[in-house]
Amino acid sequence: MATGAPPSPQPRRRLSFLHPGREHTARSAALLVMLAVLLSRVIGYLREAYIAYAFGAGPQTDAYVAAFTLPDWLNYLVAGGTASITFISIYTRYVAEQREEQANKAFSVVITVMTAVLGAGVIAAEIFAPQILRIYFRNFSAEQLALCAYLTRILLPAQLFFYVGGIASAVLLSKRLFLLPAFGGVFYNIFIILGGVALGSRLGIESLAWGALAGGIVGPFLLNAMGAARAGMRYRPSFATSDAGFRQWVRLSIPLMLGVSLVAADDWIMRFFANGLPGEITRLNYAKRLLAVPLAVLGQAVGQATLPFFARLHGEKKMEQFAASVNGAVYRAAAFSLLASAWMAAAALPAVDLVYRRGRFNFADAQQTAIFFFWFALSLALWSAQGLYARAFYAAGDTLTPMVAGTIITAASLPMYAWLFHRYSAVGLAIASDAGILAHTVALVILLHRKRLVLVSDLNWSELSKSGITAAVAAMLAIFVGRTVAIDGSRRADLASLALISLTWAAAVAGGLWLMRSSLLQELRIRREVYSPVTPPPYPPV
């Protein structure tokens, strides 16, 4: 006779958090996406660290990084770069109205028509890649241009899989199924590393491009397509452009296709100006990718998790809850970003040296990359906030306003990039990036306020100021203490400096938030309220 207690169901409940069919609340979705995106960015760092080790920073790696420009540009122009974002609001409405048949039809038409359009664009880009790249990267040598064009032609077909996978992920997100869309990027980065490890000795840097193509097929495409099929989505080829859902998608997507946001153009602009400085495109890319690790958690993950809930609140005309949700998410993301920026700015050199310097990437490369990383780190809160503000517009069905504003700001920023580049070389590009994203974020704030969608006066300025003051003091103290250790290229010095900086930063942050009686840390405590999947919590937590 059994005398023991029955097994606790708690482990099973915990594992259900990772079940592909689990419908998530705003809180569980945010936590899951944070975990997945953080994992993806960590693996993305390992990818960049491997590339730095195997290929260093020079003309060859500049050509590899530049090879992503035309594929990314094509995806942005044809698919708006945000196909899944615009489709989410349409599909969410169909699901809420229990119109599954219309949802499937809209899905099929969008996939069929836009895959044909994008396919034609890929073919044209394959043919004219050398001519386009010669105009854009005018300072590349003939050998660099040839390599860049060859790698570009390998990468271009991946855009078809990214696009279809993005639409499939929109179906899953609309049904609050976040697991598979969240982990697509993990497989993409893994395959790039596998491509380099398996084929690097035989194909050189070309192996990374083949890995990226395979990763685009397996990660963003196959995972999401299989998940969407399991969720009930059915695809039938259709060119029925008269479909109401397709026409609404086109109306929402055209502004994103025609406009140019600095969020996407920032990398393109920096590559354009830096292509005459050997290795600088690569070092700027390494610094930006390192920034992407915290940004993935504090900006991208929260934005991806909250958009379906923003859309539902706006669709249900719960405007006060909608505004509170956006302001709450922005406050928390920005507050934690400010604190993280303080550590990153203070630890720039030892952190970059520790994570990147190996193989062909030497100490001089690390020093230059650390300067770029320092400047990029200062804008983390802005990158986090603008993503959430943009999604507030998308949830409200307004893609025209943010894209018109973004295009104007991007065009107005070009002289600033040029002036700062000519005055401060590649460092000026990092500074211009900060200034540009500041202007972009401020514009979104003003426009949301003027449209009475999200009032800037309702943002928790008191707590945000406390975080900002604490971050500034923590950064100054950590920089001062960190300078007591001379960074000379040794791992011991890197670790000692990072330890001192981290301890000083942590003590300053804890003491500052306590002295100013900030409620930021208390708000991280997990609430016990259970929200129904129909009615999301009043704000999506970070």
C-alpha positions in Angstrom: 0.0 0.0 0.0 1.4 3.4 -0.9 2.0 5.6 2.1 3.7 8.5 0.5 2.0 11.7 -0.8 1.1 11.8 -4.4 3.7 13.6 -6.6 3.4 17.3 -6.7 1.9 18.7 -9.9 4.1 21.8 -9.5 6.9 20.7 -11.8 4.4 19.8 -14.4 2.8 23.2 -14.1 6.2 24.8 -14.5 7.0 22.8 -17.6 3.7 23.8 -19.1 5.1 27.3 -19.3 7.3 26.0 -22.1 4.5 24.1 -23.9 4.0 25.3 -27.5 0.3 25.2 -27.1 0.2 27.2 -23.9 -1.8 30.5 -24.2 -0.1 33.2 -22.2 -1.1 36.2 -20.3 0.8 39.5 -20.7 3.1 38.7 -17.7 3.9 35.1 -18.7 4.3 36.1 -22.4 6.8 38.9 -21.4 8.8 36.5 -19.2 8.9 33.8 -21.9 9.9 36.2 -24.7 12.5 37.8 -22.4 14.0 34.4 -21.8 14.0 33.4 -25.4 15.3 36.6 -26.8 18.0 36.8 -24.1 19.0 33.3 -25.1 19.0 34.3 -28.7 21.1 37.3 -28.1 23.6 35.4 -25.9 24.0 32.9 -28.8 24.2 35.9 -31.1 27.1 37.1 -29.0 28.7 33.7 -29.3 28.2 34.0 -33.0 30.0 37.3 -33.2 32.7 36.1 -30.8 33.3 33.1 -33.1 33.5 35.4 -36.1 35.9 37.7 -34.3 38.0 34.7 -33.3 38.1 33.1 -36.7 38.1 36.1 -39.0 39.1 39.2 -36.9 38.1 42.7 -38.0 39.2 43.7 -41.5 38.2 44.0 -45.2 36.9 40.4 -45.3 34.6 40.8 -42.3 33.5 44.2 -43.5 32.4 42.6 -46.8 30.5 39.9 -44.8 28.7 42.4 -42.6 28.0 44.6 -45.7 26.5 41.6 -47.5 23.4 41.8 -45.2 22.6 45.3 -46.3 20.9 44.6 -49.6 18.9 41.6 -48.3 17.7 43.6 -45.3 16.9 46.6 -47.5 14.9 44.4 -49.9 12.9 42.9 -47.0 12.2 46.3 -45.6 11.1 47.8 -48.9 8.9 44.9 -50.0 7.6 43.6 -46.7 7.8 46.8 -44.7 10.2 45.0 -42.3 7.3 44.6 -40.0 4.9 42.2 -41.9 4.0 40.3 -38.7 3.3 43.5 -36.7 0.7 44.8 -39.1 -0.9 41.3 -39.6 -1.3 40.8 -35.9 -3.9 43.5 -35.4 -5.9 42.1 -38.4 -5.7 38.5 -37.3 -6.5 39.4 -33.7 -9.7 41.1 -34.7 -10.8 38.1 -36.8 -10.0 35.7 -33.9 -12.0 37.9 -31.4 -14.9 37.9 -33.8 -14.6 34.1 -34.3 -14.1 34.5 -38.0 -11.5 31.8 -38.5 -12.4 31.2 -42.2 -11.8 34.8 -43.1 -8.6 34.8 -41.1 -7.3 31.8 -43.0 -8.2 33.4 -46.3 -6.4 36.7 -45.4 -3.4 34.7 -44.4 -3.3 32.7 -47.6 -3.7 35.8 -49.8 -1.0 37.8 -48.0 1.4 34.9 -48.2 0.8 34.1 -51.9 0.8 37.7 -53.2 3.7 39.0 -51.2 5.9 35.9 -51.7 5.5 36.4 -55.4 6.4 40.1 -55.1 9.3 39.4 -52.8 10.5 36.5 -55.0 10.6 38.9 -58.0 12.6 41.3 -55.8 15.1 38.6 -54.8 15.6 37.6 -58.5 16.2 41.3 -59.5 18.6 41.8 -56.5 20.5 38.6 -57.4 21.1 39.9 -60.9 22.0 43.5 -60.1 23.8 43.0 -56.7 27.3 44.0 -57.9 26.0 47.2 -59.5 24.0 48.2 -56.4 26.8 47.4 -54.0 29.3 49.3 -56.1 27.2 52.4 -55.6 26.6 52.0 -51.9 30.1 50.7 -50.9 32.0 53.0 -53.2 35.3 52.8 -51.2 35.5 49.0 -51.2 38.3 47.4 -53.2 37.4 45.3 -56.2 38.1 42.2 -54.2 35.9 43.3 -51.3 33.0 44.2 -53.7 33.3 40.8 -55.4 33.2 39.0 -52.1 30.3 41.2 -50.8 28.3 40.5 -53.9 28.9 36.8 -53.8 27.8 36.6 -50.1 24.8 38.8 -50.8 23.6 36.4 -53.4 23.8 33.5 -50.9 21.8 35.5 -48.3 19.1 36.9 -50.5 16.8 33.8 -50.7 16.6 33.7 -46.9 14.4 36.8 -47.1 11.6 34.7 -48.5 11.7 32.4 -45.5 12.0 35.3 -43.0 8.9 36.8 -44.6 6.7 33.8 -44.6 7.9 32.8 -41.1 7.1 36.3 -39.9 3.5 36.1 -41.1 3.2 32.6 -39.5 4.5 34.0 -36.2 1.8 36.7 -36.3 -0.8 33.9 -36.3 0.8 32.3 -33.2 1.2 35.7 -31.4 -2.5 36.6 -32.1 -3.5 33.3 -30.4 -1.1 34.2 -27.5 1.2 31.3 -28.5 4.6 32.8 -27.9 7.1 29.9 -27.6 7.9 29.1 -31.2 8.1 32.7 -32.4 10.3 33.5 -29.5 12.9 30.8 -30.2 13.2 31.2 -34.0 16.2 33.5 -33.6 18.0 31.0 -31.4 18.1 28.5 -34.2 19.1 31.1 -36.7 22.2 32.1 -34.7 23.1 28.5 -34.0 23.1 27.6 -37.7 25.4 30.5 -38.5 27.9 29.2 -35.9 27.5 25.6 -37.2 28.1 26.8 -40.7 31.4 28.4 -39.7 32.6 25.5 -37.6 31.6 22.8 -40.1 32.6 24.6 -43.4 34.9 27.4 -42.3 38.2 25.5 -43.0 37.0 24.8 -46.5 34.9 27.8 -47.5 36.2 30.5 -45.3 33.9 33.4 -44.5 31.5 32.1 -47.1 30.5 29.3 -44.6 28.8 31.9 -42.4 26.5 33.0 -45.2 25.4 29.4 -45.9 24.8 28.9 -42.2 22.6 32.1 -42.2 20.6 30.8 -45.1 20.0 27.4 -43.4 19.2 29.1 -40.1 16.6 31.3 -41.8 14.9 28.2 -43.2 14.9 26.2 -40.0 14.4 28.9 -37.4 12.1 31.7 -38.5 10.3 29.6 -41.2 9.9 26.0 -40.2 9.3 26.5 -36.5 6.6 29.1 -37.0 5.0 27.4 -40.0 4.6 24.1 -38.1 3.3 25.9 -35.1 0.8 27.9 -37.1 -0.4 24.6 -38.8 -0.9 23.0 -35.4 -2.8 26.1 -34.2 -5.3 25.6 -37.0 -4.0 27.8 -39.7 -4.6 26.4 -43.2 -2.9 27.7 -46.3 -4.3 27.6 -49.8 -2.6 29.5 -52.6 -4.7 32.5 -53.6 -4.3 35.7 -55.5 -7.7 37.1 -54.4 -6.5 40.6 -53.9 -10.1 41.8 -53.3 -10.1 40.1 -49.9 -10.9 42.6 -47.2 -8.3 41.4 -44.8 -5.6 41.6 -47.5 -6.6 45.1 -48.4 -6.5 46.2 -44.8 -3.0 44.7 -44.5 -1.9 46.5 -47.6 -3.3 49.8 -46.2 -1.4 49.3 -42.9 1.8 48.1 -44.6 2.3 50.6 -47.4 3.4 53.3 -45.0 6.0 50.9 -43.6 7.1 49.9 -47.0 7.5 53.5 -48.3 8.8 55.1 -45.1 12.3 54.7 -43.8 12.7 54.5 -40.0 16.0 55.3 -38.4 15.6 52.1 -36.4 16.3 50.1 -39.5 18.4 52.7 -41.4 20.9 53.4 -38.6 23.1 50.4 -39.5 22.8 51.1 -43.2 23.9 54.7 -42.7 26.9 53.8 -40.6 28.0 51.1 -43.1 27.8 53.7 -45.9 30.1 56.2 -44.2 32.5 53.7 -42.7 33.1 51.6 -45.8 36.4 53.4 -46.5 37.9 52.6 -43.1 39.2 49.0 -43.0 37.6 47.1 -40.1 35.4 49.9 -38.8 32.2 48.4 -40.2 33.0 45.2 -38.4 33.9 46.9 -35.1 30.8 49.1 -35.2 28.8 45.9 -35.8 30.4 44.1 -32.9 29.6 47.0 -30.6 26.0 47.2 -31.8 25.5 43.5 -31.4 26.7 43.6 -27.9 24.2 46.3 -27.1 21.6 44.0 -28.6 21.9 41.6 -25.7 20.3 43.9 -23.0 18.1 45.6 -25.7 16.6 42.3 -26.6 15.3 41.9 -23.0 14.4 45.4 -22.2 13.0 46.5 -25.5 12.4 43.8 -28.1 11.1 41.1 -25.8 8.7 43.4 -24.0 7.5 44.9 -27.3 6.9 41.5 -28.9 5.0 40.3 -25.9 2.9 43.4 -25.4 1.7 44.1 -28.9 -1.1 41.6 -29.0 -2.4 42.9 -25.6 -2.1 46.6 -26.7 -4.1 45.6 -29.9 -6.8 43.9 -27.9 -7.2 46.8 -25.4 -7.4 49.3 -28.3 -9.8 47.1 -30.2 -12.1 46.8 -27.2 -12.0 50.6 -26.8 -10.4 50.5 -23.4 -8.4 53.6 -24.0 -7.5 54.3 -20.4 -6.1 50.8 -19.9 -4.4 51.0 -23.3 -2.6 54.3 -22.3 -1.7 52.9 -18.9 -0.4 49.7 -20.4 1.9 51.6 -22.8 3.1 54.1 -20.2 3.7 51.3 -17.7 5.7 49.3 -20.1 7.8 52.3 -21.2 8.5 53.4 -17.7 9.8 50.0 -16.6 11.8 49.3 -19.7 13.3 52.8 -19.7 14.1 52.7 -16.0 15.9 49.4 -16.1 17.6 50.5 -19.3 19.1 53.6 -17.6 20.5 51.5 -14.8 21.9 48.9 -17.3 23.5 51.8 -19.4 25.4 52.9 -16.3 27.1 49.6 -16.0 27.7 49.2 -19.7 29.3 52.6 -20.0 31.6 52.0 -17.0 32.5 48.4 -18.1 32.9 49.1 -21.8 36.6 48.3 -22.3 37.0 45.3 -19.9 33.7 43.8 -21.1 34.5 44.1 -24.8 38.1 43.0 -24.3 36.9 39.9 -22.3 34.2 38.8 -24.7 35.7 39.6 -28.1 39.5 39.6 -27.9 40.8 36.2 -29.1 42.2 34.7 -32.3 42.5 37.4 -35.0 40.6 40.1 -32.9 43.4 41.9 -31.0 43.6 44.3 -28.1 43.6 47.4 -30.4 40.4 46.1 -32.0 38.9 45.7 -28.5 39.8 49.3 -27.5 38.2 50.8 -30.6 35.1 48.6 -30.3 34.8 49.6 -26.6 34.6 53.3 -27.6 31.8 52.5 -29.9 30.0 50.4 -27.3 30.3 53.2 -24.7 28.4 55.6 -26.9 25.8 53.1 -28.0 25.2 52.1 -24.4 24.1 55.6 -23.5 21.0 55.3 -25.8 19.7 51.9 -24.5 16.7 53.5 -22.8 15.8 55.4 -26.0 16.0 52.2 -28.1 13.8 50.4 -25.6 11.2 53.1 -25.3 10.8 53.9 -29.0 10.0 50.2 -29.8 7.1 50.3 -27.3 5.8 53.7 -28.5 5.9 52.5 -32.1 3.9 49.4 -31.2 1.3 51.7 -29.5 0.7 53.2 -33.0 0.6 49.8 -34.6 -1.9 48.5 -32.1 -4.1 51.5 -32.8 -4.0 50.7 -36.5 -1.9 53.7 -37.4 1.3 52.9 -39.3 1.3 56.1 -41.4 2.1 58.6 -38.6 5.2 56.9 -37.2 6.6 56.1 -40.6 6.1 59.7 -41.9 7.8 61.0 -38.8 10.5 58.4 -39.0 11.3 59.1 -42.7 11.5 62.9 -42.0 13.8 62.3 -39.0 16.0 59.9 -41.0 16.4 62.3 -43.9 17.1 65.2 -41.5 19.7 63.1 -39.6 21.8 62.3 -42.7 23.7 65.7 -42.6 24.3 65.1 -38.8 25.8 61.6 -39.6 28.0 63.2 -42.3 29.2 66.1 -40.2 30.0 64.0 -37.1 31.7 61.4 -39.3 34.0 63.9 -41.0 34.7 65.6 -37.6 35.2 62.5 -35.4 35.5 59.6 -37.9 33.7 56.4 -37.0 33.2 57.5 -33.4 31.1 60.3 -34.8 28.7 57.7 -36.3 28.1 56.2 -32.9 27.3 59.7 -31.5 25.1 60.5 -34.4 23.2 57.2 -33.8 22.4 58.3 -30.2 21.2 61.7 -31.4 19.1 60.2 -34.1 17.3 57.7 -31.9 16.7 60.5 -29.4 15.0 62.6 -32.0 13.0 59.6 -33.2 11.8 58.7 -29.7 10.8 62.3 -28.9 8.8 62.5 -32.1 6.8 59.4 -31.3 6.1 60.7 -27.8 4.8 64.0 -29.0 2.7 62.4 -31.7 1.1 59.9 -29.4 0.4 62.8 -26.9 -1.1 65.0 -29.6 -3.4 62.2 -30.8 -4.5 61.6 -27.2 -3.5 58.0 -27.4 -0.8 58.0 -24.7 -0.3 61.1 -22.6 3.3 61.9 -21.8 2.2 63.6 -18.6 0.9 60.3 -17.3 4.3 58.6 -17.6 5.8 57.9 -14.2 8.3 60.7 -14.4 9.1 60.7 -10.6 10.3 57.1 -10.6 12.0 57.5 -14.0 14.0 60.5 -12.6 15.0 58.5 -9.6 16.4 55.8 -11.9 18.1 58.4 -14.1 19.9 60.1 -11.1 20.9 56.8 -9.6 22.2 55.6 -13.0 24.3 58.8 -13.4 25.9 58.5 -9.9 26.5 54.8 -10.3 28.2 55.3 -13.6 30.5 58.0 -12.3 31.5 56.0 -9.3 32.0 52.8 -11.3 34.2 54.5 -13.8 36.3 56.1 -11.1 36.8 52.8 -9.3 37.3 50.9 -12.5 40.3 53.1 -13.4 42.2 51.8 -10.5 42.9 48.7 -12.5 45.0 49.2 -15.7 43.5 47.3 -18.6 46.6 45.9 -20.3 45.2 43.1 -22.4 45.3 40.4 -19.7 42.3 38.4 -18.7 43.1 38.9 -15.0 43.0 42.7 -15.4 39.7 42.4 -17.3 38.1 40.3 -14.6 39.4 42.4 -11.8 38.2 45.6 -13.4 34.8 44.1 -14.1 34.4 42.9 -10.5 35.2 46.3 -9.1 32.9 48.1 -11.5 30.1 45.6 -11.0 30.3 45.8 -7.2 30.5 49.6 -7.2 27.6 49.8 -9.6 25.4 47.4 -7.7 26.1 49.1 -4.4 25.4 52.5 -5.9 22.2 51.4 -7.6 20.9 49.7 -4.5 21.8 52.6 -2.2 20.5 55.2 -4.6 17.1 53.5 -5.1 16.8 53.0 -1.4 17.7 56.6 -0.4 15.2 58.0 -2.9 12.6 55.5 -1.8 12.1 54.2 -5.4 9.4 51.6 -5.9 11.0 50.2 -9.0 12.3 47.0 -7.4 9.1 46.3 -5.4 7.2 46.4 -8.7 9.1 43.3 -9.9 7.5 41.2 -7.2 5.2 38.6 -8.8 1.6 39.5 -8.2 -0.7 36.7 -7.1 -3.7 38.0 -9.1 -4.7 35.6 -11.9 -5.8 37.4 -15.1 -8.0 35.7 -17.6 -6.7 35.2 -21.1 -9.5 37.4 -22.4 -8.8 40.3 -20.1 -5.1 41.2 -19.9 -3.6 42.8 -16.8 -3.9 46.6 -16.6 -0.3 47.0 -17.9 2.2 44.6 -19.3 5.1 44.2 -16.8 8.7 44.2 -17.8 
